[in-house]
Amino acid sequence: MSGVLSQFRSFDRPVRLLAINQFTINIGFYMLMPYLAAHLSVGLGLAGWLVGFILGVRNFSQQGMFLFGGMLADRLGYKPLIVTGCALRTGGFAMLGLVDSVPSLIIASAATGFAGALFNPAVRAYVAAGAGERRVEAFALFNVFYQAGILLGPLLGLALTGVAFRLTCLVAAVVFAALTVLQLRSLPPRAAEGGQRVLVGCRQVLGNRRFLAFAGTMIGCYVLSFQIYLALPLETRRLARDELTGTVLVAALFAVSGLLAIAGQLRITGWCRRRWSHGRCLTAGLALMGAAFLVPLLTAAAPGGSGSFGALGVFLPMLVSVALLTLGTVVVFPFEMDTIVTLAEDRFVATHYGLYNTICGIGIALGNLGTGAALDLARQRGAAWVPWVVLAVIGAACAFGVHLLSRSGRLAPRQVLTTP
């Protein structure tokens, strides 16, 4: 903890404020979103397809609008988009707790998603600009606060939802309202790229082949990282002897992942940075993420809920898998964020982040659809090991792709590229 505080104090006020903001943003978001589906289906009695549609609207309005949010940030400045996004999410979360008609719920869900599309690219671009040459360190610190918010948010939400889901929504709205005021008063303005040049910036980003190659290669990284919410919990619940045991084990896995990221991020980033190049750090992290999915092969053939595996027998393989996946993500994230700025050449950075998030978001959606279907189909066909091997191969392919990009010099600043 002392290392985190020391690192935190070493940065200027904007970076410190943005780290605190991200911690609070994640608390507000994760205290509500994990319990929204149950509220819609059980509390309001909506059909399953309607629940899926409302949640899908939120995801689409965020992932699909990241590029637009990034373009606006580069045109209007980072601070206005951060403040506007937090204000919009304040209204969206309040609506989710106060309305019960389907059209109003759809509007509220869309507002919460679009809010994320507004402030996420702007926040990352502001951190990159405010940190200067210390971008890797800044993003490592940023991820510590990010993960801490994810860890604490659901616990607060569980306590509040135990009273009433409406209370959870209103508290989350108050959190974002406070953030809006804090950033409006305390966050220094950051100059935008300016005026009509944003269209030039959009063309520049879409024509940045090195950036697009990197973004395409990193899609698999996000498919893998999201399995901590999909494949690994599903497998843990399948193997558990009863529903209660499965719920407890899944919660424990999330807690271990969050604590590992919080405790290890700065040390791991510092260790990697001292010894390896950015490209090698990315390659090693992606390989580690892929290796995480070889561990579930140990339990893939076990019958579900049969009691042949005790709680410890279920937990240990899943724990090792989640730990490897988390460590790989911890290694990758700061160098990934820094590489995007390098490939953007410090121009239209928010637009680059926006397009990057959109590309990877599409990959997550397709990857989740494929993974969920593959887990069921493979088990029905007696080949339960296949999805885990495919996920491991995706990790290896991403690592190899980044290695090739790095080796060819396409991840380095343009001015140091060598002519063959």
N, C-alpha and C positions, 0 to 999 in steps of 0.2 A: 504493500500500500504506500509506503514511503517513496518507493521508486515512481509510482504513478503520480503522486503529489508533486514530487520534484520535477518530473517531466512536464506536468501541467503548468507549474509556475514558470517554466523556462520559455513559454510561448507568450506572444503578445495578446492583448485583451480580446481581439476578435476571435482568435482560434480557441482561447479558453471559453469564451461565451458560446461559441458554436458547439463545443464539446458538451457543455452543460445543457444546451438546448436540445441536442440530439438525445441525450440521456432522458430528458423530460418528455420529448416527443415520443420516444419508445415506451415510456411508462404509460402515457396517455393512450397510445394506440393499443398496446398489448394488454391493458387492463380491460379493454372492451372487446376487441375483435375475436379472441378465442371463444367468447360466450355469445356472440351474435347469432350464430346458426341455431343454437338451442333456443334462444329467445324467439327467433322467427318461427321455428317449427313447433316448439312446445308452448311457448308463451302466447304467440299470436295464432297458432294453429294453421300456418300456411303449408301448402303442399310442398313436397320435396323439390319439385322442379322449380317452384317459385323461389324457394330459399336459394337454390343453386343459381338461378337467374340474377337475383338481387346481389349475391356475393360476386357473381361474375361481372356484373356491371361495375362494381367497385374496382375489381382487378383490371378490367379493360380500360376504364377511364383513367387509371394511373399508368399502366404499362403503355397503353396506346398513345398517351399524351406527353410522355417524357420528352420527346423531341421538341414539341411545341413549348413546353415549359423551359427547356434549355435555351431555345431561341429567344424567348421573351426575356430571360435572365441576361443574356448577352446584349439585348437591346436596351432594356430598362434599368439594368443594374441588379446585383444579387440581392441586396436588402429588400427592395420592394416585393420581389417574388417570395422571399422567405416569410415576410410579414403577411402578405396576402394569402399564402398557402396555409399558414397557421390560423388566420382569421376564418378562412373558408372551412377548415376542419372543425373549428369551434362550432360553427353553425350546423355542419353535417352531423357531428356527434350529438348535439342537443336535439336535433330532429329525430335521430334514431331512437331516442328515449321518449319522445313526446308524441310521435305520430304512430298510427297503426294501419293506415290505408296503404295499399300496394303502390300507387303512383307516388305518394309522399316518401315512402321507404326507398323507392328507386332513385328519386331525386337526392335524398340524403346520402345514399350509398355512392352515387356518382360524385357528389360533392366531396366526400371524404377521399375518394380515389384521385380526383383531379387536384385536390390540395397537395397530395404527395407528389404529383407530377410537377407542380409549381415549385415546391421548396427543395426537393431532393437534389436535382442537378445544381441549383443555385448554392446550396449548402456545401456540396463537394467542391464546386469551383471556387467558392470563397475560402474554404480551408486550404486549397492548393495555392491560391494567390497569397493568402495571409502567412503561410508557412515559408514561402520562398524556397530556398535550397534544402529546407528541412521537411520536405513534403512527406517522405516515408515515415519519419518519426511522428509527424502530425497525424497521419492517417492511422498509424498504430495506436496512438492515444485516442483518437476518435473512435476506433473500434472497441476499445475498452469501455468507454462510456456507452457506446451503442449496445454492446452485449449486456452491460449492467442494467440498462433499461428494459431489455427483453426479459431478463431474469426476474426483475422486481415487479414489472407490470402485471403479469398474470396472477401473482400472489395477491396483489392489492385488488385486482378485479374479482378474484374468487371471494374475498371477504365482502366486497361491496355487493356483488351479485347475490350473495347469500341473503342480503337484506332485500334488494330489489334491483332488477336490471336497469330500471330507469335511473336509479341513484348512480350506478356505474357510468351511464351515459353522461349524466349531468356533471359528475366529478371530472370525467375525461374532458368535457367541454370547458370546464373551469380551468383545467390545466393548460389547454391550448389558448384560452383567452389570456391567461397570465403570461404565457410565452409571447403572444402577440404584442402585448403592452411592453414587456421587457425588451424585445428586439426592436420595437419601434423607438424606444427611448435610449437604448444602450448600444445597439449594434452600429458601428460606424458605416457610412455609405461606402460602396465600392463602385468605381466608375464602370460603365457599360461599354461595350464595343461601339455602340452608337448608331442611331438613325437607320437609314435604309440599308446600311451595310449588312444587316442581319441576313438578308437574302443572299448576299455574297458569301456570308459565313455558312449558310446552309449548303450552298453549292460546294463550298470548300470542304465541308465535312463529308458530304456524300461522294466527293471526288478524292478523298484521302484514302488511297488504296492500302497503305500500311496500317492505318487505323482500322479499316474495315476487315482486313485480314486478321488482325489481332482480335477484334470483337467476335468474328466468326469462330475463331479457334477457341475462344473462352466460353462459348455457349455451353459446352459440356461441363465446364466448371460449375455453372449455376444449376444445371440439371442434377449434378451430383450433390451439391450443397443442400438442395431442397429436399433430398431424401431423408434428412433428419426429421422432416415433418410428415413424410409419406411412407416410404418403404420400410425404414427401420422401426418406426412405431407400429406399423401393421404387422411386421414379423414378430415383434416383441409381444404384442397382444395375441397373436395366433399361437405362440408357444406357451404362453402363460396358462396355468391350470384353471384360472377363473378370471372373470372380468375385473374384479377388484385388484387382484395381483397384477394384471396387465396394466391397469391405470396407474398404480403405484410405481411400477417399473418404468413406464414411459415418462412419468413426471421426474423420476430420479435421473433418467438419461438426459432430459432437458437441463436439469440442474447441473449435472456433471459437465455438460457441454459449455454452459454459460460460465461456470466457475473456472474451467480450464482456460477458456478464452480470456477472461478477465485477468487471471493470475499469470498467464504465460505470454500474452501478446507482446509486451514491451521487451521482455528478455529474449524471446524467440526472434523478434524482428532485429534487435541489436546483434544477436549472435549471427544471424544470416547475413546481415549487411556487412559485418566485419570480414566475412570469409568468402562470400560469393558475389557474383554479379547479379544484377536484377533478373536477367534471363534465367540464370541458374536457380535463383530463388523461386521463380515462378514454376520452372520445370519440376523442381523437387517437391514443391507444395502440391502441384497437380498429380504427380505420381503417388504421393502419400494419400491423397483423396481417393484415387483409384484403388489403391491397395486396401482401403477401408472396407471395400465391398467383397473382398475375398474371405473375410472372417465369417460372414453369415453362411458361407458354404458348409461350415461345421454343423449347422443346425437345419439346413434346408430340407433334409430328408426326414426330419423328426415329425411325427404326427402332431397336429395341433391340439392343445389342451388335453393331452392324454395323461399327463402326470408323469410321463417318462423322464421329463426334465424338471427338476425342482426350480424354485425361484432363482437360486444361485446359478444353476446351469443355463437358464435363459439369460440371466443378467450379464454374466461375464463376457460371452461372445459379443453381445450387443454393446456392452460398455466399451470393449476394445475397438469395435467398429466406429462407434460415435466419437471416441477419443481420437482415433486416427483421422477421421473426417474433419473434426474440429481443428486439430493441429495443422492439417493441410490447408484449411481455410485461413487460419491465423497466419501461416507463412505467406499465402498468396496475396491477401487483401491489400496491405500497404503498397506493395510493389506493383500490383495491378492498377491501383488508383494513380500512382506516380507515372506509370508507363502511359496511361491515357493522356496525361498532361504533356509528356514528352512528345507523343505522336501528334498532339494538337499544336505543337510548337508554340504553346502559350497564347494561342489565338482561338477565340470562340470556344473556350474550354467548357462552358456550361452546355453548349450545343453538342459538343462531343460526348459529354457525360449523358445527356438526354438520349441521343441516338444509341449509345452503348447500352443504356438501361432498357430501351425499347427492344433492341435485338436480343438481349439476354432474357427479357421478359417473355418474348415469343418462344424462345427456346425452353423456358421453364414450363410454359403451358403445354407445349407439345410433348416435352419430356415427361411431365406428370401423367398426361393422358396415356402415353405409351407404357410407362412403368406400371401404372395401376392395372391396365389391361394385361400386360405381360405377366404380372405376379399371379393373377387369377388363372390365365390360360395355361401357363407353364405348370402350375400345380395340378390342374385338371388333366394335363397330358403326361403327368409323371416325370416332369423335367424341371423341378422346382429350382434347380441350381442355375438354370439358364439366365434369368434376369440379373442375378448377382454377377455372373461372369460378364454379361454385356455391360453392366455399369462399370466394372473394373476395366474393361477394354476401352470404354469412353474416356476414363481417366488417363489411361496410357496413351491414347490417341491425342488427347489435349496436351499432355506433357510433351509428346514428340513434336506436335505442331508448333508449340511455343519454342521448343529447343531449335527447330529449324529456322523460325523467324529470328530468334536471337543470334544464332550462328551466322545467318546471312547479313546481320547488321540492321535488319528492318525494325528493330525495337530501340535502336540507339538514336540519339539526337542526330538530325540530318547532317549537321556540319562535320560530324566525325565519321560519316560513312566513307568507306574506302572503295576505290574503283577497281574492279577485278581486272 
